[in-house]
Each structure stands twice: as C-alpha cells, then as structure tokens.
Amino acid sequence: MTATTLFYIIIGLLILDFIVDGWLDHLNAKKYNDPIPEPLKDVYDVEEYEKSQAYKQAKHKFSTISGTISFIATLLFFVLGGFEFVDEIARRISNNEILMALVFFGIIMLGSSILSLPFSYYNTFVIEQKFGFNKMTKKIFVLDKIKGFFMTAILGGGILALIIWFYQLTESKFWLYAWGLVAVFSVFMNMFYSKLIVPLFNKQTPLEDGELKNAITEYANKVGFKLNAIYVIDGSKRSTKANAYFSGFGATKRITLFDTLINDLTTKEIVAVLAHEVGHYKKNHIIFNLITSILLTGFTFFLLSLFINEPLLSEALGVSTPSFHIGLVAFGILYSPISELTGLIMNMFSRKFEYQADNYAKETFAAEPLITSLKKLSKNSLSNLTPHKAYVFVHYSHPTLLQRFKNLKS
C-alpha cells in the first residue's frame, strides 16, 4: 500500500462518517412531526408540543450547518497539508519528541476551539436562550471555555507526554505502560471526579435536613445501600435542564442532585430517580462499564503499538519525517470503524442496563413515581418522543421514553 492510497482511505472514512451521520439525522428529523404515542399524551399539551417541535427543528438545522462547516474545514485541513504545516511549526519550536507532540496537539486543539467557539456561543445564547433553557451569563460561558481548555491541556497533555515517554523507553511494549496509566487515571477520576473536577465549574453543598433527605435515607437503609453523601449542585446557573448522578466507589461514593431536579420533581419522584441510580450500583453496571472501558483501552493501545512505527501513517498525512504524534492522528481515524462498532455494542449494553435499573426501582420503590418523573424531565427538556429506530440504535445510550414506560408498566 502506498501513502497516497492510505490518504484516500482516511479521507474516505471521514466522508463516510459524515454521510452516515447526516443520513441518520435526516431520518430522525422526518419523525419530528409524528403524533405523540398514546401512553405519552400527557407529556405535552398542544402548545408545548409545538414548542418541542420548533426546538428540535432549530437544533437539527443548527447541527446540520455547524456539522457541515466543521466537516469542510476538516477536509480542507487534510487536503491542503494542514498536518504538515503544524508539524513544521512544532519542529521549529523543539526537536524533543514530547515537546513537539504537545505543541502539535496544542495548536490543533486551539484551532479547533476557535472554530467551534461561535457555534457554541450561538447554541447557548440564541437557541437555548430562545427556548428558555439557558441561564448562563457570558462571563460563565467564557470562564467555562478557559477552564475546559486548560484542564484538557494539563490532563490530556500530561497523559500524552507520559505515553510518548513510555514509547521512547520501551518501544513495542509501551502499550502496556500506557494502558496501565490510563486505567489508573480512569479509576482515579471515577472515584474523585466530584471532589476535584466538579468544584472547578459548580458549587456543591450537602443536602439540607428535611423531608427529601429523610426520604432518601429511609430508602437507602431499606435496600442496604450505604449512603456516604448527598450533594446538591447549582446546575440552574447554566440551564433549566435537570439531572442527577451517582459517582465514586466505597467511601468516596456520593449522590449528586441538580437543584433544578429538586425544583421540578416531588419527593417521591426524586427518590424513584435515585432508586434507579442505586439500581445501577447494585447491578454492578458501573463496575462493568469501567472494566469494559479499561479493556477496550488496552485493545486500542495494543493495536496502536503494532502500527505506530509504520512510516506510512505519517507519509499519508504529508509528513515525510515519521513521528509518534502524526502516526497517532492517522491511527485514530483508521481505528474509527472499530470505535463505532464498540460504541454500538456499549450502547446496547447501556440500554439493557437502563431497563434493569428501572426494574430495580420498580421492585424496591415504585414504578409510578419513576414514570411521572421521566415524563416531567422529558417535558422540561422538550425531548423527542418519536425518535427514529435507526437513530436510537446508533446514538441512544438509554431506551426511549415510550420503551421505558412500557417496561415499567409490564
């Protein structure tokens, strides 16, 4: 195989991905005006349903335009020798392989952030604002972008530097050390994400004593779930959309409620939502997902170790001097079909786990408050009640509201 052939394969994969995504989005958009399924008729009244349709259409149009512009920019970057240009800048700054890679990816990350910034701004302050979701100020928006950029640069850059260092020390066996590093990092983040990362963006406070805390504690004691901490996060400073999540293991585990969730749902409904989250814990879904993620990471690093020394990867992107960072970019694109396949499989498991967690909540608490909470959350986020089956299969990590309703009623 020649470098030119490999280049065309890479371009072909980019085009295929764009076409498939566009086709799925189109199929899904054609379902926006379908009548609401009978069991979900109480989610929206006529006016609210029209608003949800307008929201979905606005998001679809925006996604189509922004996605097309991003695709064209990416394609031009490849065709016009963008990687060679950035690689030359990185080599002029340093001949150290690690510093060179950090500069290379830093420039690409900065360019990508600049390109996506107007779209992110428009989505937040025009679309989300128009439909009543956005509560973010421009100051918070800017600070979030700056914090996110530096956090990615520090954490991502640090991990990348160590991986290249392992490669320099051990070459073909570097994947084992890289795998171990990412595995430890993944476990660490699962345990301490809420304590270390979340406070950079949101304020968390312990749930106050009262009816809700008593109801949650009573349920936790009933099912033998040792509850170390219940926190409330100020999600309302960014959006009206509600959420809740479980994080950590052992002594670090905690339940976090968005303040919007507390405002939108009754006490029984909140306990039902938490019963669902406890179901994930009791059914070992969190452990399964973590272990599977670590195994997939190991598989990816192993494949990378087989091809990273191949000069063809760098030459395909127009860089005559083989280097780890260029090979990593080419490998990432060539690996994308495998990544899509594993993503489909993980989504299938995820949807199965959601049913199991719903069933756990139904068996240990009650089905009805979980049903009403799901309906309220769908209504308050103007969610799509009639998604296309193909779109659900590829993109949904959760069953549709109708599927969950039928399961909880069975």
C-alpha positions as CSV (number, residue, x, y, z in Angstrom):
1,M,0.0,0.0,0.0
2,T,1.2,3.5,-0.9
3,A,0.9,6.6,1.2
4,T,-1.5,8.1,-1.4
5,T,-3.8,5.1,-1.1
6,L,-3.8,5.3,2.7
7,F,-4.5,9.0,2.4
8,Y,-7.6,8.3,0.3
9,I,-8.7,5.6,2.7
10,I,-8.5,8.2,5.6
11,I,-10.5,10.8,3.5
12,G,-13.0,8.1,2.6
13,L,-13.6,7.2,6.3
14,L,-14.1,10.9,7.1
15,I,-16.6,11.3,4.2
16,L,-18.4,8.0,5.1
17,D,-18.8,9.1,8.7
18,F,-20.2,12.4,7.7
19,I,-22.7,10.8,5.2
20,V,-23.9,8.2,7.7
21,D,-24.4,10.8,10.5
22,G,-26.2,13.1,8.1
23,W,-28.5,10.3,6.9
24,L,-29.4,9.3,10.5
25,D,-30.1,12.9,11.4
26,H,-32.3,13.2,8.4
27,L,-34.3,10.1,9.2
28,N,-34.7,11.3,12.8
29,A,-35.8,14.8,11.7
30,K,-38.6,13.2,9.5
31,K,-40.1,11.8,12.7
32,Y,-40.4,15.2,14.5
33,N,-44.0,15.8,13.4
34,D,-45.2,12.3,14.2
35,P,-48.2,12.2,16.6
36,I,-47.4,11.6,20.3
37,P,-47.8,7.9,21.3
38,E,-51.0,7.4,23.2
39,P,-49.3,6.5,26.6
40,L,-47.3,9.7,26.4
41,K,-50.2,12.0,25.5
42,D,-50.0,13.7,28.9
43,V,-46.4,14.8,28.5
44,Y,-47.2,17.8,26.2
45,D,-50.3,19.8,25.6
46,V,-50.8,21.2,22.0
47,E,-48.8,24.4,22.6
48,E,-46.0,22.6,24.4
49,Y,-45.7,20.0,21.7
50,E,-45.4,22.7,19.0
51,K,-42.7,24.3,21.1
52,S,-40.8,21.0,21.3
53,Q,-41.1,20.5,17.6
54,A,-39.8,24.0,16.9
55,Y,-36.9,23.3,19.3
56,K,-36.0,20.1,17.6
57,Q,-36.1,21.7,14.2
58,A,-33.9,24.5,15.3
59,K,-31.4,22.1,16.9
60,H,-31.4,20.0,13.7
61,K,-30.9,22.9,11.4
62,F,-28.1,24.2,13.6
63,S,-26.4,20.8,13.9
64,T,-26.6,20.3,10.1
65,I,-25.0,23.7,9.3
66,S,-22.3,23.6,12.0
67,G,-21.5,19.9,11.2
68,T,-21.2,20.7,7.5
69,I,-18.9,23.6,8.1
70,S,-16.8,21.6,10.6
71,F,-16.5,18.7,8.0
72,I,-15.5,21.0,5.2
73,A,-12.9,22.7,7.4
74,T,-11.5,19.3,8.4
75,L,-11.4,18.1,4.8
76,L,-9.6,21.2,3.7
77,F,-7.1,20.8,6.6
78,F,-6.3,17.3,5.3
79,V,-6.2,18.1,1.6
80,L,-4.2,21.3,1.9
81,G,-1.5,19.8,4.1
82,G,-2.5,21.2,7.4
83,F,-0.8,18.5,9.4
84,E,2.5,19.0,7.6
85,F,2.2,22.8,8.3
86,V,1.5,22.4,12.0
87,D,4.2,19.7,12.3
88,E,6.8,22.1,10.8
89,I,5.8,24.7,13.4
90,A,6.2,22.2,16.2
91,R,9.6,21.1,14.8
92,R,10.9,24.7,14.7
93,I,10.0,25.1,18.3
94,S,11.6,22.0,19.6
95,N,13.2,18.8,18.4
96,N,12.2,16.9,21.6
97,E,9.6,14.3,20.6
98,I,7.5,15.0,23.7
99,L,7.5,18.8,23.4
100,M,7.0,18.5,19.7
101,A,3.8,16.4,20.2
102,L,2.5,18.8,22.9
103,V,3.0,21.8,20.7
104,F,1.4,20.0,17.7
105,F,-1.7,18.9,19.5
106,G,-1.9,22.2,21.4
107,I,-2.0,24.1,18.1
108,I,-4.7,21.8,16.7
109,M,-6.7,22.0,19.9
110,L,-6.5,25.8,20.0
111,G,-7.6,26.0,16.3
112,S,-10.5,23.6,16.9
113,S,-11.6,25.6,20.0
114,I,-11.5,28.8,18.0
115,L,-13.5,27.3,15.1
116,S,-16.2,25.8,17.4
117,L,-16.5,28.9,19.7
118,P,-19.0,30.8,17.5
119,F,-21.2,27.7,17.2
120,S,-21.1,27.1,20.9
121,Y,-22.0,30.7,21.6
122,Y,-24.9,30.6,19.1
123,N,-26.2,27.4,20.5
124,T,-26.1,28.7,24.1
125,F,-27.2,32.3,23.7
126,V,-29.5,32.1,20.8
127,I,-31.2,28.6,20.6
128,E,-31.1,27.6,24.2
129,Q,-31.9,31.2,25.2
130,K,-34.9,31.4,22.8
131,F,-36.5,28.2,24.3
132,G,-35.9,29.2,27.9
133,F,-33.2,26.8,28.8
134,N,-30.1,29.0,29.1
135,K,-29.3,30.6,32.4
136,M,-25.6,31.1,31.7
137,T,-24.1,34.5,31.7
138,K,-21.4,35.5,29.2
139,K,-18.9,35.6,32.0
140,I,-19.6,32.0,33.0
141,F,-19.5,30.9,29.3
142,V,-16.0,32.4,28.8
143,L,-14.7,31.1,32.1
144,D,-16.0,27.6,31.3
145,K,-14.2,27.6,28.0
146,I,-11.0,28.8,29.6
147,K,-11.2,26.3,32.4
148,G,-12.1,23.5,30.0
149,F,-9.2,24.4,27.7
150,F,-6.6,24.4,30.4
151,M,-7.9,21.3,32.1
152,T,-7.8,19.4,28.8
153,A,-4.3,20.8,28.1
154,I,-3.0,19.8,31.6
155,L,-4.6,16.4,32.0
156,G,-4.5,15.4,28.3
157,G,-1.0,16.8,27.8
158,G,0.3,15.1,30.8
159,I,-1.0,11.7,29.8
160,L,0.2,12.2,26.2
161,A,3.7,13.1,27.5
162,L,3.9,10.0,29.7
163,I,2.7,7.8,26.8
164,I,5.4,9.1,24.5
165,W,8.0,8.8,27.2
166,F,7.0,5.1,27.7
167,Y,7.3,4.7,23.9
168,Q,10.8,6.1,23.9
169,L,11.8,3.8,26.8
170,T,10.2,0.6,25.8
171,E,9.1,0.9,22.1
172,S,7.0,-2.2,21.3
173,K,5.9,-2.7,25.0
174,F,4.9,0.9,25.6
175,W,1.2,0.0,25.2
176,L,1.3,-2.0,28.4
177,Y,2.6,1.0,30.4
178,A,0.2,3.4,28.6
179,W,-2.7,1.0,29.3
180,G,-1.8,0.9,33.0
181,L,-1.5,4.7,33.2
182,V,-4.9,5.3,31.6
183,A,-6.5,2.5,33.7
184,V,-5.3,4.1,36.9
185,F,-6.3,7.5,35.7
186,S,-9.8,6.2,34.8
187,V,-10.3,4.6,38.3
188,F,-9.0,7.7,40.0
189,M,-11.4,10.0,38.0
190,N,-14.3,7.8,38.8
191,M,-13.5,8.0,42.5
192,F,-12.6,11.7,42.8
193,Y,-14.2,13.5,39.8
194,S,-16.9,15.0,42.0
195,K,-14.4,16.2,44.5
196,L,-11.7,17.5,42.2
197,I,-13.2,18.5,38.8
198,V,-16.8,19.5,39.5
199,P,-15.9,22.2,42.0
200,L,-14.0,24.0,39.2
201,F,-17.3,24.6,37.5
202,N,-20.1,24.2,40.1
203,K,-20.8,24.8,43.7
204,Q,-21.8,21.6,45.6
205,T,-23.5,21.7,49.0
206,P,-24.7,18.9,51.3
207,L,-28.5,18.3,51.0
208,E,-30.2,20.0,53.9
209,D,-32.0,18.1,56.6
210,G,-35.7,17.7,55.9
211,E,-38.4,15.7,54.1
212,L,-36.3,14.9,51.0
213,K,-33.1,13.9,52.8
214,N,-35.2,11.7,55.2
215,A,-37.0,10.0,52.4
216,I,-33.7,9.3,50.5
217,T,-32.0,8.0,53.7
218,E,-35.0,5.8,54.6
219,Y,-35.0,4.2,51.1
220,A,-31.2,3.7,51.2
221,N,-31.5,2.0,54.6
222,K,-34.3,-0.2,53.3
223,V,-32.3,-1.6,50.3
224,G,-29.0,-1.8,52.3
225,F,-27.3,1.0,50.3
226,K,-24.7,2.7,52.5
227,L,-25.1,6.4,51.6
228,N,-22.0,8.5,52.5
229,A,-23.1,11.8,51.0
230,I,-25.9,13.5,49.2
231,Y,-25.0,16.8,47.5
232,V,-26.9,19.5,45.6
233,I,-25.2,21.1,42.6
234,D,-26.1,24.6,41.3
235,G,-27.0,23.4,37.8
236,S,-29.5,26.3,37.5
237,K,-26.7,28.8,36.9
238,R,-26.2,27.3,33.5
239,S,-29.5,25.7,32.4
240,T,-33.0,24.8,33.5
241,K,-32.5,21.2,32.5
242,A,-32.4,18.8,35.4
243,N,-30.1,15.8,36.2
244,A,-28.8,13.5,38.9
245,Y,-25.9,11.2,39.0
246,F,-24.1,8.7,41.2
247,S,-20.3,8.7,41.4
248,G,-17.4,7.1,43.3
249,F,-16.8,3.8,45.0
250,G,-16.7,2.7,48.6
251,A,-16.0,5.5,50.9
252,T,-15.9,8.0,48.0
253,K,-19.4,7.3,46.6
254,R,-21.9,10.1,46.6
255,I,-25.3,11.0,45.0
256,T,-25.5,14.4,43.4
257,L,-28.8,16.2,42.6
258,F,-29.1,19.2,40.4
259,D,-31.1,22.0,42.1
260,T,-33.3,22.1,39.1
261,L,-34.3,18.4,39.7
262,I,-35.3,19.3,43.2
263,N,-37.4,22.1,41.9
264,D,-39.1,20.1,39.1
265,L,-39.9,16.9,40.9
266,T,-41.8,15.8,44.0
267,T,-40.0,14.0,46.9
268,K,-41.4,10.6,45.7
269,E,-40.2,11.2,42.2
270,I,-36.7,12.2,43.3
271,V,-36.5,9.0,45.4
272,A,-37.6,7.0,42.4
273,V,-34.9,8.6,40.3
274,L,-32.3,7.8,42.9
275,A,-33.7,4.2,43.2
276,H,-32.9,3.9,39.5
277,E,-29.3,5.1,40.2
278,V,-28.9,2.8,43.1
279,G,-30.1,0.0,40.8
280,H,-27.1,0.7,38.6
281,Y,-24.8,0.4,41.6
282,K,-26.5,-2.8,42.9
283,K,-26.4,-4.4,39.5
284,N,-22.7,-3.6,39.1
285,H,-23.2,-1.6,36.0
286,I,-20.7,1.0,37.0
287,I,-18.0,-1.6,37.6
288,F,-18.9,-3.4,34.3
289,N,-18.6,-0.1,32.3
290,L,-15.3,0.8,34.0
291,I,-13.7,-2.6,33.4
292,T,-15.0,-2.8,29.8
293,S,-13.7,0.7,29.1
294,I,-10.3,-0.3,30.5
295,L,-10.2,-3.5,28.4
296,L,-11.1,-1.6,25.2
297,T,-8.4,1.0,26.0
298,G,-5.9,-1.9,26.3
299,F,-7.0,-3.3,23.0
300,T,-6.7,0.1,21.3
301,F,-3.2,0.7,22.7
302,F,-2.2,-2.8,21.6
303,L,-3.3,-2.1,18.0
304,L,-1.6,1.3,18.2
305,S,1.7,-0.4,19.2
306,L,1.5,-2.6,16.0
307,F,1.2,0.3,13.6
308,I,2.8,3.4,15.3
309,N,6.2,2.5,13.9
310,E,4.9,2.4,10.3
311,P,6.2,5.4,8.4
312,L,3.3,5.1,6.0
313,L,1.0,6.6,8.6
314,S,3.0,9.9,8.7
315,E,3.5,9.9,5.0
316,A,-0.2,9.6,4.3
317,L,-0.7,12.9,6.1
318,G,2.0,14.6,4.2
319,V,4.8,14.4,6.8
320,S,8.0,12.9,5.5
321,T,9.6,12.5,8.9
322,P,7.8,9.8,10.9
323,S,6.7,10.8,14.3
324,F,4.5,9.5,17.1
325,H,2.1,12.4,17.1
326,I,1.3,12.2,13.3
327,G,1.0,8.4,13.4
328,L,-1.4,8.8,16.3
329,V,-3.7,11.1,14.3
330,A,-3.7,8.7,11.3
331,F,-4.3,5.7,13.5
332,G,-7.1,7.4,15.3
333,I,-9.0,7.9,12.0
334,L,-8.3,4.4,10.7
335,Y,-9.4,3.0,14.1
336,S,-12.8,4.8,13.9
337,P,-14.8,1.9,12.3
338,I,-13.8,-0.3,15.3
339,S,-14.6,2.5,17.7
340,E,-18.0,2.9,16.1
341,L,-18.7,-0.8,16.4
342,T,-17.6,-0.9,20.1
343,G,-19.8,2.2,20.6
344,L,-22.8,0.4,19.2
345,I,-22.2,-2.6,21.4
346,M,-21.7,-0.5,24.5
347,N,-25.0,1.4,23.7
348,M,-26.8,-1.9,23.5
349,F,-25.5,-2.9,26.9
350,S,-26.3,0.6,28.3
351,R,-29.9,0.4,27.1
352,K,-30.2,-3.1,28.7
353,F,-28.8,-1.7,32.0
354,E,-31.3,1.1,32.0
355,Y,-34.1,-1.4,31.9
356,Q,-32.5,-3.3,34.7
357,A,-32.1,-0.1,36.8
358,D,-35.7,0.8,36.1
359,N,-36.9,-2.6,37.2
360,Y,-34.8,-2.3,40.4
361,A,-36.5,1.0,41.2
362,K,-39.9,-0.5,40.4
363,E,-39.3,-3.5,42.7
364,T,-37.7,-1.7,45.6
365,F,-39.7,1.5,45.5
366,A,-42.5,2.1,42.9
367,A,-43.0,2.3,39.2
368,E,-45.5,5.2,39.0
369,P,-43.3,8.0,40.5
370,L,-40.4,7.0,38.2
371,I,-42.8,7.1,35.2
372,T,-44.1,10.6,36.2
373,S,-40.5,11.8,36.8
374,L,-39.3,10.6,33.4
375,K,-42.3,12.3,31.8
376,K,-41.6,15.6,33.6
377,L,-37.9,15.5,32.7
378,S,-38.8,14.9,29.1
379,K,-41.3,17.7,29.0
380,N,-39.0,20.2,30.7
381,S,-36.2,19.4,28.2
382,L,-38.5,19.4,25.2
383,S,-37.2,16.0,24.3
384,N,-38.1,14.0,21.2
385,L,-40.8,11.5,22.0
386,T,-40.8,9.9,18.5
387,P,-37.2,9.2,17.5
388,H,-36.3,7.1,14.5
389,K,-35.4,3.5,15.4
390,A,-32.1,3.6,13.4
391,Y,-31.1,6.8,15.2
392,V,-31.9,5.2,18.6
393,F,-29.9,2.1,17.7
394,V,-26.8,4.1,16.8
395,H,-26.9,7.1,19.2
396,Y,-29.1,6.3,22.2
397,S,-27.5,5.0,25.4
398,H,-30.9,5.0,27.0
399,P,-34.2,3.4,25.8
400,T,-36.8,5.9,24.5
401,L,-39.4,7.2,27.0
402,L,-42.1,5.1,25.4
403,Q,-39.9,1.9,25.7
404,R,-39.2,2.7,29.4
405,F,-42.9,3.4,30.0
406,K,-43.9,0.1,28.6
407,N,-41.3,-1.8,30.5
408,L,-42.2,-0.1,33.8
409,K,-45.9,-0.9,33.2
410,S,-45.3,-4.5,32.4
